[in-house]
Amino acid sequence: MKKILFPLFFLFAAFQAMAQQEMQYTQFMYNKLYVNPAYAGARGIPSITGIYRNQWMGFEGAPQSALLSFNSPFLSPRVGIGVTLGGYEIGLQNDFNGSLAYSYDLVASEDVSVRAGISGSVRSLSYNFNNAQPGQIGDNSLDNQRVNDFHANVGAGIYCTFENKYYVGFSVPKIYSNSIGFSNPDADLTAKEYRHYYGMAGAIIRLNDDLNLLPAVLFKYVENAPFDMDLNVNLEIMEKVTAGLSYRLGGDGAGESVDLLVYWQVHPQFGVGAAYDFPLSNIRDYSAGSIELLLQADLKRVKKNMSNPRFFM
């Protein structure tokens, strides 16, 4: 039984260190729909984004996640829809999320857009004890080899752009605090889904004809957890290659990580990206860091008057 309890204790501590219950991605500037339903349709063209993240490499049972999202205008440029599918695995736990988003542009002028959005989501939590290693043959703690739990939720957000140079947003992807887990229903203390509050902002600063500076920030707050923030600066070269650095708060040292990012626009409608997180906390002595891969495809050519929509919009 100790062989089971130790990894479970480690995984619980890992969740505490992350200070949040939802998946996090270093390349958040290309993945806004995941945290803000108001982003649906904001780019003005149908787009697909896929991300894979392997976190804290070197640990058995460390977090791995994958995300696939689609968003597009619907019937009118002012209306947007989005679909997000995500999977998350850590130790014995598998977490699947699916959401539908709807947004509407309240202003829709040439220079200003103020989109309000709502979303509905479902979540499936499962624990696969088939993968556990019992301390002895016939361990009664493994009677239930796989258990599942399902939850539904709603979210809301706002996403604003100005002069095709700046954006800001605020969102709460899951408003209702569901009770989660498989504890005794009469227990005094049960696990809950806490609201995650997100704020985001970014800009395009034109340096010359070939170079753009792209600063961005993502704020995260969860009740009873430390304030969290990702601060990023990217340099775009000839609208083809983008490279930069991010700094993530948290951890038990000077921060959680310093992250290296790169994005290559292979084709006007297709790009690939990658990120590598260098851990700053005490986990750096045991982990090889985290890696993230991204694919993004536009199903329609970008409008010529849109300034670098891959990053900005």
C-alpha positions in Angstrom: 0.0 0.0 0.0 2.9 2.4 0.7 3.9 2.0 -3.0 0.6 3.6 -3.9 0.4 6.2 -1.2 3.8 7.7 -1.9 3.1 8.6 -5.6 -0.3 9.8 -4.7 1.2 12.1 -2.1 3.7 13.4 -4.6 1.0 14.2 -7.1 -1.1 16.0 -4.5 1.9 18.1 -3.7 2.4 18.8 -7.4 -1.1 20.2 -7.7 -0.6 22.4 -4.7 2.6 23.7 -6.2 0.9 24.6 -9.5 -1.6 26.6 -7.4 -4.4 25.9 -9.8 -6.6 23.0 -11.0 -6.8 23.9 -14.7 -4.2 23.1 -17.4 -1.6 25.7 -18.0 0.1 26.4 -21.3 3.3 28.5 -21.9 2.1 29.5 -25.5 -1.0 31.2 -24.1 -0.9 34.0 -26.7 -1.8 31.5 -29.4 -4.4 29.7 -27.2 -6.8 32.3 -25.8 -10.0 30.4 -26.5 -9.1 27.9 -23.8 -9.4 30.5 -21.0 -11.7 33.1 -22.6 -14.9 32.2 -24.5 -15.2 35.8 -25.8 -12.2 35.1 -28.1 -14.3 32.9 -30.3 -14.5 34.4 -33.8 -12.2 37.3 -32.9 -9.7 36.7 -35.7 -12.4 36.9 -38.3 -11.4 33.6 -39.9 -11.9 29.9 -39.0 -8.9 28.6 -37.2 -7.7 25.3 -35.5 -5.1 25.1 -32.8 -3.5 22.0 -31.3 -1.1 21.9 -28.3 0.7 19.1 -26.5 2.5 19.7 -23.2 4.8 17.3 -21.3 5.4 18.9 -17.9 8.2 18.1 -15.4 9.9 15.5 -17.6 11.8 12.9 -15.7 9.1 12.1 -13.2 7.1 8.9 -13.6 3.4 9.9 -13.8 4.2 13.6 -14.3 1.5 15.8 -15.9 0.8 15.5 -19.7 -1.9 17.4 -21.5 -3.2 17.9 -25.0 -5.7 20.5 -26.4 -7.5 20.9 -29.7 -9.6 24.0 -30.4 -11.6 25.5 -33.2 -13.2 28.9 -33.5 -14.8 30.9 -36.3 -17.2 33.7 -37.2 -20.7 32.3 -37.6 -23.2 33.8 -40.0 -22.0 37.3 -39.2 -18.6 38.8 -38.4 -20.1 40.0 -35.0 -20.9 36.4 -34.0 -18.3 33.8 -33.1 -18.4 30.2 -32.0 -15.7 27.9 -30.6 -15.1 24.3 -29.6 -12.4 23.1 -27.2 -11.4 19.5 -26.4 -8.7 18.9 -23.8 -7.2 15.9 -22.0 -5.0 15.9 -18.9 -3.2 13.0 -17.3 -1.2 12.9 -14.0 -0.4 9.7 -12.2 -3.6 7.6 -12.0 -5.9 10.5 -12.9 -7.3 11.2 -16.3 -9.2 14.5 -16.8 -11.2 15.2 -20.0 -12.8 18.6 -20.8 -15.0 19.7 -23.6 -16.6 23.2 -24.1 -18.7 25.2 -26.5 -18.3 28.9 -26.7 -20.4 31.7 -28.2 -19.3 35.4 -28.5 -20.9 38.6 -29.8 -19.2 41.8 -30.7 -20.9 44.7 -28.9 -19.2 47.5 -30.8 -17.7 46.1 -34.0 -16.2 49.3 -35.3 -13.2 49.4 -37.6 -10.8 50.2 -34.8 -12.5 48.8 -31.7 -14.0 45.5 -30.9 -15.6 44.5 -27.6 -16.7 40.9 -27.6 -18.7 39.3 -24.8 -18.8 35.5 -24.6 -20.3 32.6 -22.7 -19.5 28.9 -22.6 -20.8 25.6 -21.5 -18.5 22.7 -20.6 -18.4 19.1 -19.4 -15.7 17.4 -17.5 -14.9 13.7 -17.0 -12.6 12.7 -14.1 -11.4 9.1 -13.9 -8.9 7.2 -11.7 -7.4 4.1 -13.2 -6.2 1.8 -10.4 -5.3 -0.8 -13.0 -2.0 1.1 -13.3 -1.3 1.1 -9.6 1.3 -1.2 -8.1 -0.2 -2.9 -4.9 2.0 -3.4 -1.9 0.9 -7.0 -1.7 -1.3 -9.5 -3.6 -5.0 -9.2 -2.9 -4.8 -5.6 -1.6 -8.4 -4.7 -0.8 -7.8 -1.0 -1.5 -7.9 -1.8 -5.2 -11.4 -3.3 -5.3 -12.6 -0.6 -7.7 -10.2 -0.8 -10.6 -11.6 2.3 -12.4 -13.9 5.1 -11.1 -15.4 8.0 -13.1 -17.1 11.2 -12.2 -18.8 13.8 -14.5 -19.5 17.5 -14.1 -21.0 20.4 -16.1 -20.2 24.1 -15.8 -20.6 27.5 -17.4 -18.2 30.3 -18.1 -18.1 33.9 -19.3 -15.6 36.5 -20.5 -14.9 39.7 -22.4 -12.2 40.3 -25.0 -11.4 43.8 -26.5 -9.1 44.9 -29.3 -8.0 48.4 -30.2 -6.6 49.7 -33.5 -5.3 46.2 -34.4 -2.4 47.0 -31.9 -3.7 46.2 -28.4 -5.9 43.6 -26.7 -7.2 43.1 -23.2 -9.5 40.4 -21.8 -11.0 39.0 -18.6 -12.7 35.7 -18.0 -13.9 33.0 -15.6 -14.1 29.7 -17.6 -15.8 27.8 -14.8 -18.2 29.8 -12.7 -19.9 27.0 -10.6 -17.8 25.4 -7.9 -18.6 21.7 -8.3 -17.7 19.1 -5.7 -15.3 16.7 -7.3 -13.6 13.4 -6.3 -14.9 10.2 -4.8 -15.0 10.8 -1.1 -17.9 9.7 1.2 -20.9 12.0 0.5 -21.3 12.5 4.3 -17.7 13.8 4.7 -17.2 17.2 6.1 -14.5 18.1 3.6 -14.6 17.4 -0.1 -12.6 18.6 -3.1 -14.1 21.4 -5.1 -13.6 23.1 -8.5 -12.6 26.6 -7.5 -13.2 29.6 -9.9 -10.1 30.6 -11.9 -10.0 34.3 -12.8 -7.9 35.2 -15.9 -6.8 38.6 -17.2 -4.8 39.0 -20.3 -3.2 41.9 -22.3 -0.9 42.3 -25.2 0.3 44.7 -27.9 2.2 45.0 -31.2 5.0 47.5 -31.1 6.4 48.2 -34.5 10.2 48.6 -34.4 10.9 48.8 -38.2 9.6 47.3 -41.4 11.0 43.8 -40.5 10.7 43.7 -36.7 7.8 43.8 -34.3 8.0 43.6 -30.5 5.1 41.6 -29.0 4.7 41.9 -25.2 1.9 39.8 -23.5 0.8 39.0 -20.0 -1.6 36.5 -18.5 -2.8 36.9 -14.9 -4.3 34.0 -13.0 -6.0 34.0 -9.6 -7.6 31.2 -7.7 -9.2 31.6 -4.2 -6.9 30.4 -1.4 -3.9 30.2 -3.8 -1.1 32.6 -4.6 -1.5 35.1 -7.4 0.1 33.8 -10.6 1.3 35.5 -13.7 3.0 34.7 -17.1 5.0 37.7 -18.5 6.1 37.3 -22.1 8.1 39.3 -24.7 8.4 38.0 -28.2 10.3 39.5 -31.2 8.7 38.9 -34.6 11.1 38.9 -37.6 9.6 39.6 -41.1 6.3 38.1 -40.0 7.8 34.7 -40.4 9.7 33.7 -37.2 8.8 34.8 -33.7 11.0 34.1 -30.7 11.0 35.2 -27.1 11.1 34.6 -23.4 8.5 34.2 -20.6 8.7 34.4 -16.9 6.2 32.5 -14.7 5.6 33.4 -11.0 5.1 30.7 -8.4 7.2 27.8 -7.1 9.3 28.0 -4.0 12.2 30.0 -5.4 12.7 33.0 -7.6 9.6 31.9 -9.6 8.2 28.8 -11.2 10.1 28.9 -14.6 11.8 30.8 -17.3 10.5 29.8 -20.7 11.9 29.9 -24.2 9.4 30.2 -27.1 9.7 30.0 -30.9 7.1 30.1 -33.6 7.6 29.6 -37.4 5.0 30.6 -39.9 5.7 27.8 -42.4 2.9 28.9 -44.8 0.5 31.9 -44.8 -2.2 29.6 -43.4 -0.1 27.2 -41.3 2.4 27.6 -38.4 4.2 25.6 -35.8 5.5 26.6 -32.4 7.5 25.1 -29.4 8.3 26.1 -25.9 10.7 24.9 -23.3 10.3 25.7 -19.6 13.4 25.9 -17.4 12.3 25.3 -13.8 13.4 27.7 -11.1 11.9 26.0 -8.1 13.4 23.1 -6.1 12.0 20.7 -8.6 14.8 21.7 -11.0 17.1 19.3 -9.3 14.9 16.3 -10.3 13.2 17.4 -13.5 14.4 18.0 -17.1 11.9 20.8 -17.5 8.7 21.0 -19.5 8.2 21.0 -23.3 5.3 22.2 -25.4 4.5 21.8 -29.1 1.9 23.8 -31.0 0.2 23.6 -34.5 -2.0 26.3 -35.8 -3.9 26.3 -39.1 -6.2 28.9 -40.7 -8.9 27.4 -42.9 -9.2 30.7 -44.8 -6.6 33.2 -45.9 -5.9 36.1 -43.5 -7.3 39.5 -44.5 -4.5 41.7 -45.7 -5.4 44.6 -43.4 -5.0 42.4 -40.2 -1.7 43.2 -38.5 -0.1 39.9 -37.4 -3.4 38.2 -36.4 -1.7 35.0 -35.4 -0.3 36.6 -32.3 -2.5 39.6 -31.7 -6.0 38.3 -32.5 
